[in-house]
Amino acid sequence: MDTRRLLRTPAVALAAAALFLSGCSSSDPDTGAGPGPGSNPGAAAVDQAALAKYYDQKLNWHACAASGFQCATMKAPMDYTKPNGTRIKLAVARKKATGPGKRLGSLLVNPGGPGGSAIQYLESYAGIGYPAQVRARYDMAAMDPRGVAGSEPVECLTGKQMDAYTEVDQTPDDAAEVKDLTASFKKFAQGCEAHSAKLLPHVSTVDAARDMDLFRAVLGDKKLSYVGASYGTFLGATYAGLFPKNTGRIVLDGAMDPSLSARQLNEQQTAGFETAFESFAWDCVSGKQCPLGSKSVQDVEHRLQQFFDRLDRKPLPTGHSRELTESLATTGVIAALYDQSAWPRLRQALRSALTGDGELLLALADSYYERGTDGHYSNLMYANAAVNCLDLPPAFTGPKQVEAALPSFEKASPVFGDGLAWASLSCTYWPTKATGTAHRIEAKGAAPIVVVGTTRDPATPYKWARSLASQLDSGRLLTYEGDGHTAYGRGSDCIDTAINTYLLDGTPPAKGKKCT
């Protein structure tokens, strides 16, 4: 498991409706893809003229399985430095605007991950659950990034192999357990190489951002309008750095900080989960019958650590063939911290587990990993590792460095620090060398970009949003003072009104605007 970099936003499961697409085609391949100021220094130069055939392609739209949506396949070069080489096929979808009001082109959405399916997010939430006035004037659109879901998915392990991988002890107590953990990381990486070797070097965020510019042009939009959540903010910021002249109305919700190394990201995210757990613990002890005690936040934290320690020695039965291990229980707790609405479910799961039944906590872990009841996993975790390990050099070179870093991680989170420090070792054994590096993104010349940060966000700490907004030449920070991962569409009228106003008339929030 690689929870340290799995930056997700939960898609709300709703039912589908209808859509539209804008008319005249902007297929000019001279897209200003410099790279632009502050873009990833690892981004290789690209011959834009040679990409004309991709920018000029016409898509064959057809009805999706979801009612009211249209699907198509878009071609892109596997390697942008070799545009005449191997092509890959990318799954795209849209839902046309229904009016009333002047059409504003397409609004691309991405739910994060990396590894989350943008098309699934479009069909299950954005295309039917975004504010009606936004859907009335935009064609809602999505592209599964390369390596994800419908777009040449990275594959690694069988379901049973993935089960074993998620159960491995991630808080090793001795040399033998360290060996078992590193062996699991190596087996995961070897599985990805065995099934997806040709694709692995070409699934970086820079590659996905270039694909988004192709999609923009093929849709007929001169400017890209985009809402990205969690990792989707890094994808959107990378796009702005590469194509500042092509940026339209960009919202980056639950922002990442591209200037941080993998070690810094991992440690700071560990602190973010600690902040979120403290909020959950305070809520728990403030109510009745908190399963982890009622004295204080510190008491709740201590009791949870004791529970994890017991699972480390003896996993719990779940009523199924799989047991609840310490690693799975930790994942289940972390999964529920993403969304405040999941706290009651977490309390119930902990109450059951503390009385000997691990089924509910296992279900939370399975939802995090996107494991079906049939034992099949989506490719979320495979794509997540493939993108992360390509975007940044690994946090650590080996177990000795992790051991030296443990005190720092444990200070960031007494409960989660140990496991998240060891999880940071996973990219060390990746078969493909990283092509990206930590870097500031300025995107000079871009239109105003709205960066949204939640003060007690578990996965993308608030200071990341502050940092990204300050890096972007046209960044405008919008603050949500609250809990949970991301802010748009999560119950704050203040946040939703500010973002809707920006998307519909281009007016960004006032400087320093804060919402509750």
C-alpha positions in Angstrom: 0.0 0.0 0.0 1.2 3.5 -0.8 -1.1 5.7 1.3 1.3 8.5 1.6 0.8 9.7 -2.0 -2.7 8.4 -2.7 -4.4 11.8 -3.0 -8.1 11.2 -3.6 -11.4 12.8 -3.4 -14.5 10.7 -3.0 -16.9 10.7 -5.9 -20.6 11.0 -4.9 -22.6 8.1 -6.4 -25.6 9.6 -8.1 -27.7 8.8 -11.2 -27.0 10.2 -14.7 -28.7 12.9 -17.0 -27.9 14.7 -20.5 -25.2 17.0 -22.3 -23.8 19.1 -25.3 -20.5 20.1 -27.0 -19.1 23.4 -28.4 -18.8 23.9 -32.1 -15.9 25.4 -33.9 -12.6 23.5 -33.8 -9.4 25.0 -32.6 -6.8 22.5 -33.9 -3.8 24.8 -34.0 -0.9 22.7 -32.9 1.2 25.8 -32.0 0.0 25.7 -28.4 2.7 27.6 -26.6 3.9 24.4 -24.9 7.3 25.9 -24.2 7.6 24.5 -21.5 6.4 27.7 -19.8 8.1 29.5 -16.9 8.2 27.4 -13.8 7.1 24.2 -15.6 8.8 20.9 -14.7 12.5 21.2 -15.6 12.4 17.5 -16.4 9.9 18.1 -19.2 11.5 17.2 -22.5 11.3 19.5 -25.5 8.5 18.6 -27.9 8.2 19.3 -31.7 4.8 20.9 -31.7 4.5 20.9 -35.6 5.0 17.1 -35.6 1.9 16.8 -33.3 -0.4 18.5 -35.8 -2.0 15.1 -36.8 -3.0 14.6 -33.2 -4.4 18.1 -32.7 -6.3 17.8 -36.0 -7.9 14.4 -35.2 -11.7 14.1 -35.2 -13.4 12.0 -32.6 -16.1 9.4 -33.3 -18.5 10.1 -30.4 -21.0 7.5 -29.4 -23.4 6.9 -26.5 -21.8 5.7 -23.3 -23.3 3.1 -21.1 -24.3 5.9 -18.8 -27.4 7.6 -20.1 -26.9 11.1 -21.6 -23.1 10.8 -21.9 -21.0 10.5 -25.0 -17.8 8.5 -25.2 -14.9 8.4 -27.7 -11.3 7.3 -28.1 -8.5 9.9 -28.6 -5.1 9.1 -30.0 -1.9 10.4 -28.5 1.8 9.6 -28.9 3.1 7.2 -26.3 6.3 9.2 -26.3 5.9 13.0 -27.0 9.5 13.2 -28.1 8.8 10.7 -30.8 5.4 11.8 -32.2 5.7 9.5 -35.2 6.2 6.4 -33.0 3.8 4.2 -31.0 0.3 5.6 -30.4 -1.8 5.1 -27.4 -5.6 5.3 -27.0 -7.2 7.5 -24.4 -10.7 7.2 -23.2 -12.7 10.5 -23.2 -16.3 11.4 -22.4 -18.6 14.4 -22.4 -22.1 15.5 -21.5 -23.3 18.4 -23.5 -24.6 21.6 -21.9 -28.3 21.9 -21.9 -28.7 25.7 -21.4 -30.1 28.2 -20.8 -27.4 30.8 -21.2 -24.4 31.4 -23.4 -22.2 28.3 -23.9 -18.8 28.6 -22.3 -17.1 25.6 -24.0 -15.9 22.5 -22.1 -15.1 22.1 -18.5 -12.7 19.2 -17.9 -12.8 17.5 -14.5 -10.3 15.2 -12.7 -10.9 13.7 -9.2 -7.3 13.0 -8.3 -5.4 9.9 -7.4 -3.3 9.7 -9.4 -5.2 6.7 -10.7 -8.8 7.9 -10.2 -11.0 7.5 -13.3 -12.1 11.0 -14.5 -14.8 9.4 -16.7 -16.2 7.5 -13.8 -16.2 10.7 -11.7 -17.9 12.6 -14.6 -20.6 10.0 -15.0 -21.3 9.4 -11.3 -21.0 12.9 -10.0 -19.6 15.9 -12.0 -21.8 15.5 -15.0 -25.0 15.2 -12.9 -24.1 16.7 -9.5 -22.2 19.9 -10.3 -24.3 23.0 -9.9 -27.1 23.2 -12.5 -26.0 26.6 -13.7 -22.5 25.3 -14.4 -23.8 22.2 -16.3 -26.2 24.4 -18.2 -23.4 26.5 -19.8 -20.4 24.0 -20.0 -20.0 20.8 -21.8 -18.8 18.6 -18.9 -15.9 16.6 -20.1 -13.3 14.1 -18.8 -10.3 12.1 -20.0 -9.0 9.1 -18.1 -5.2 9.9 -17.9 -2.9 7.6 -19.6 -2.4 4.4 -17.6 -5.7 4.8 -15.8 -9.0 2.9 -16.2 -10.1 3.2 -19.9 -6.8 4.7 -21.1 -4.2 1.9 -21.5 -4.4 0.9 -17.9 -1.2 0.0 -16.0 -1.6 -3.6 -14.6 0.5 -5.2 -12.0 -0.9 -8.0 -9.7 -3.7 -10.5 -9.6 -6.5 -10.0 -7.0 -5.0 -12.6 -4.7 -1.5 -11.1 -5.0 -3.0 -7.7 -4.3 -4.7 -9.0 -1.2 -1.4 -10.3 0.1 0.3 -7.0 -0.7 -2.2 -5.0 1.3 -1.9 -7.3 4.3 1.9 -7.1 4.7 3.0 -5.6 8.0 4.0 -2.0 7.3 5.3 -1.3 10.8 8.2 -3.8 10.9 9.5 -4.7 14.3 12.7 -6.6 13.3 15.0 -7.3 10.3 12.8 -10.2 9.1 9.7 -8.0 8.9 11.7 -5.3 7.1 12.8 -8.0 4.6 9.2 -9.1 4.1 8.0 -5.5 3.5 10.8 -4.7 1.0 10.1 -8.0 -0.8 6.5 -7.0 -1.1 7.4 -3.6 -2.7 9.8 -5.4 -5.1 7.2 -8.0 -6.1 4.7 -5.2 -6.7 7.2 -3.3 -8.9 8.1 -6.5 -10.8 4.5 -7.2 -11.5 4.0 -3.8 -13.0 7.1 -4.2 -15.1 6.0 -7.7 -16.3 2.6 -6.5 -17.4 3.2 -2.8 -18.4 6.9 -2.3 -19.1 6.4 -0.3 -22.4 3.9 2.1 -20.8 5.6 2.7 -17.5 8.1 5.4 -18.7 5.3 7.4 -20.3 2.6 7.9 -17.6 4.0 11.0 -16.0 1.9 14.0 -15.0 3.7 16.0 -17.8 2.6 13.4 -20.3 -1.0 13.6 -19.0 -1.0 17.4 -19.1 0.1 17.3 -22.8 -2.8 14.9 -23.4 -5.1 17.4 -21.9 -4.0 20.0 -24.3 -4.7 17.6 -27.2 -8.2 17.1 -25.8 -8.7 20.8 -25.4 -8.0 21.4 -29.0 -10.0 18.4 -30.3 -13.0 19.6 -28.3 -12.7 23.0 -30.1 -11.7 25.1 -27.1 -9.1 27.8 -27.4 -8.6 27.8 -23.6 -8.8 25.0 -21.1 -11.3 25.4 -18.3 -10.7 22.8 -15.6 -11.6 21.7 -12.1 -9.0 19.4 -10.6 -9.2 17.9 -7.1 -6.4 16.6 -5.0 -3.7 15.1 -7.3 -5.8 16.7 -10.1 -4.5 20.1 -8.8 -0.9 19.0 -9.6 -2.1 17.9 -13.1 -3.8 21.2 -13.6 -0.9 23.3 -12.3 1.5 21.2 -14.5 -0.8 22.1 -17.5 -0.7 25.8 -16.6 3.1 25.6 -16.4 3.4 24.0 -19.8 0.6 25.9 -21.5 0.1 29.2 -19.8 -1.3 30.9 -22.9 -4.0 28.1 -23.1 -5.3 28.3 -19.6 -8.8 29.5 -19.1 -10.8 29.2 -15.8 -8.8 26.8 -13.7 -9.9 25.6 -10.2 -7.4 23.6 -8.1 -9.2 22.2 -5.1 -7.2 20.4 -2.3 -3.9 21.6 -3.7 -0.6 19.8 -3.9 2.7 21.7 -3.6 4.9 20.8 -6.6 8.0 22.4 -5.0 8.3 19.6 -2.4 10.4 16.4 -2.6 8.8 13.0 -2.1 10.2 12.9 1.4 8.7 16.3 2.2 5.3 15.4 0.7 5.1 12.2 2.6 6.1 13.7 6.0 3.8 16.6 5.6 0.9 14.5 4.5 1.5 12.3 7.6 1.0 15.4 9.7 -2.1 16.2 7.7 -3.6 12.8 8.7 -2.7 13.5 12.3 -4.6 16.8 12.2 -7.6 15.1 10.6 -7.5 12.3 13.2 -7.4 14.8 16.0 -10.5 16.5 14.6 -12.2 13.1 14.4 -11.1 12.3 18.0 -12.4 15.6 19.3 -15.8 15.0 17.6 -15.8 11.4 19.0 -15.1 12.4 22.7 -17.6 15.3 22.4 -20.4 12.9 21.7 -21.7 9.8 23.4 -20.3 6.3 23.4 -17.0 7.0 21.7 -15.5 3.5 21.1 -12.0 4.8 21.9 -12.8 6.4 25.2 -14.2 9.8 26.3 -11.4 11.4 28.3 -9.4 13.4 25.7 -8.1 13.4 22.2 -4.8 12.0 23.6 -6.7 9.1 25.2 -8.4 8.3 21.9 -5.1 8.4 20.1 -3.5 6.1 22.7 -6.3 3.6 22.6 -6.2 3.5 18.8 -2.4 2.8 18.9 -3.0 0.0 21.4 -5.7 -1.5 19.1 -3.2 -1.4 16.2 -0.6 -3.1 18.3 -3.0 -5.9 19.2 -3.7 -6.4 15.5 0.0 -6.5 14.8 0.2 -9.5 17.1 -3.1 -11.1 16.2 -5.4 -10.1 13.3 -9.2 -10.1 13.7 -11.7 -12.3 12.0 -14.0 -10.6 9.6 -16.6 -13.3 8.7 -14.7 -13.9 5.4 -11.6 -15.7 4.4 -9.5 -12.5 5.0 -8.5 -11.3 8.4 -8.2 -7.6 9.5 -4.5 -7.0 9.8 -2.9 -3.9 11.4 -2.1 -2.6 7.9 -5.7 -3.0 6.7 -7.1 -1.5 9.8 -4.8 1.5 9.4 -5.9 1.9 5.8 -9.6 1.7 6.9 -9.1 4.5 9.5 -7.2 6.7 7.0 -9.9 6.1 4.3 -12.6 7.5 6.6 -10.6 10.6 7.5 -10.9 11.9 3.9 -14.6 12.9 4.5 -16.2 14.1 7.6 -19.5 12.4 6.6 -17.6 9.0 7.0 -16.9 9.6 10.7 -20.0 7.9 12.0 -19.2 4.9 9.9 -15.7 4.9 11.3 -17.0 5.0 14.9 -19.2 2.1 14.1 -16.4 0.1 12.4 -14.1 0.7 15.4 -16.8 -0.2 17.9 -17.3 -3.6 16.0 -13.6 -4.2 15.7 -13.0 -3.5 19.4 -15.5 -6.2 20.2 -13.8 -8.7 17.9 -15.4 -8.2 14.5 -13.2 -6.6 11.8 -15.6 -6.8 8.9 -16.6 -3.1 8.8 -13.1 -1.8 9.1 -12.0 -4.2 6.4 -14.8 -2.8 4.2 -13.4 0.7 4.6 -10.0 -0.4 3.6 -11.4 -2.2 0.6 -13.2 0.9 -0.5 -10.0 2.8 -0.3 -8.2 0.3 -2.5 -11.3 0.0 -4.9 -11.5 -3.8 -4.2 -14.7 -5.4 -5.3 -16.6 -8.1 -3.4 -15.4 -10.5 -6.1 -11.8 -9.9 -5.1 -11.0 -7.8 -8.2 -9.2 -4.5 -7.8 -9.5 -1.5 -10.1 -6.2 -0.3 -11.5 -6.2 2.7 -9.1 -3.2 1.5 -7.0 -1.2 0.4 -10.0 -1.6 3.7 -11.8 -1.0 5.6 -8.5 2.4 4.0 -8.0 3.3 4.3 -11.7 2.7 8.0 -11.9 4.1 8.9 -8.4 7.3 7.0 -9.0 7.8 8.7 -12.3 7.0 12.2 -11.1 9.6 12.4 -8.3 12.7 10.5 -7.2 12.0 8.1 -4.3 11.8 9.5 -0.8 14.4 7.0 0.5 17.1 4.9 -1.0 16.7 2.0 1.4 15.5 0.8 4.8 18.4 2.5 6.7 17.2 5.9 5.6 13.6 5.0 6.7 14.8 4.0 10.1 16.7 7.3 10.5 13.6 9.2 9.5 11.2 7.4 11.9 11.5 9.9 14.7 10.5 12.7 12.4 7.5 10.8 11.0 6.4 9.7 14.4 6.6 13.3 15.7 4.3 14.3 12.7 1.9 11.5 13.7 2.3 9.2 16.7 -0.4 6.9 15.3 0.3 6.9 11.6 4.0 8.0 11.3 5.7 4.6 11.5 3.6 3.0 8.8 3.6 6.0 6.5 7.4 6.3 6.8 7.8 2.7 5.7 5.2 3.1 2.9 7.4 5.9 1.6 10.0 3.2 0.6 7.8 1.8 -2.2 9.2 3.8 -5.1 12.8 2.8 -4.2 12.4 -0.4 -6.1 10.5 0.9 -9.1 11.8 -0.4 -12.4 11.6 3.0 -14.2 13.7 5.9 -13.2 11.9 9.1 -12.3 11.7 11.8 -15.0 10.3 14.6 -12.8 11.8 16.6 -10.0 10.4 18.9 -7.3 9.9 22.4 -8.8 8.0 25.6 -8.5 5.3 26.3 -11.0 4.8 29.9 -11.9 2.7 29.7 -15.1 3.5 33.3 -16.1 1.0 34.7 -18.5 -1.9 32.4 -17.4 -5.3 33.7 -16.6 -6.3 33.8 -12.9 -6.1 30.4 -11.3 -8.2 29.7 -8.2 -6.4 27.5 -5.6 -8.7 26.1 -2.9 -7.3 24.9 0.5 -9.1 23.3 3.5 -7.6 24.1 6.8 -7.8 20.6 8.3 -7.5 18.6 5.0 -5.9 15.2 5.8 -4.4 14.4 2.4 -3.4 17.8 1.1 -2.4 20.0 4.0 -3.6 23.6 3.9 -0.1 25.0 3.7 0.3 23.2 0.3 -2.6 25.4 -1.1 -1.0 28.5 0.3 2.3 27.6 -1.3 0.9 26.8 -4.7 -1.2 30.0 -4.8 2.0 32.0 -4.0 4.0 30.2 -6.7 1.5 30.7 -9.5 1.9 34.1 -11.0 -1.9 34.5 -11.2 -2.8 32.3 -8.3 -5.7 33.3 -6.0 -6.2 31.4 -2.7 -9.7 30.5 -1.5 -9.7 29.1 2.0 -12.3 26.7 3.6 -12.0 26.6 7.3 -13.2 23.1 8.0 -12.5 19.4 7.8 -12.3 16.9 5.0 -10.5 16.5 1.7 -11.3 19.3 -0.8 -14.1 21.9 -0.5 -16.1 22.4 -3.7 -19.5 20.7 -3.6 -19.1 19.6 0.0 -21.7 21.8 1.7 -20.2 25.3 2.0 -22.4 27.7 0.1 -19.6 30.3 0.4 -17.1 28.1 -1.3 -19.6 26.9 -4.0 -20.8 30.5 -4.8 -17.2 31.7 -5.1 -16.2 28.9 -7.5 -19.4 29.0 -9.5 -19.1 32.8 -10.0 -15.5 32.3 -11.2 -16.5 29.5 -13.6 -19.5 31.4 -15.0 -18.2 34.9 -15.4 -14.4 34.7 -14.8 -14.3 36.7 -11.6 -11.9 35.1 -9.1 -12.6 35.3 -5.4 -11.4 38.4 -3.5 -7.9 38.1 -2.2 -7.8 36.5 1.2 -11.4 35.2 1.0 -12.2 32.6 3.7 -15.3 30.4 4.0 -16.7 28.2 6.6 
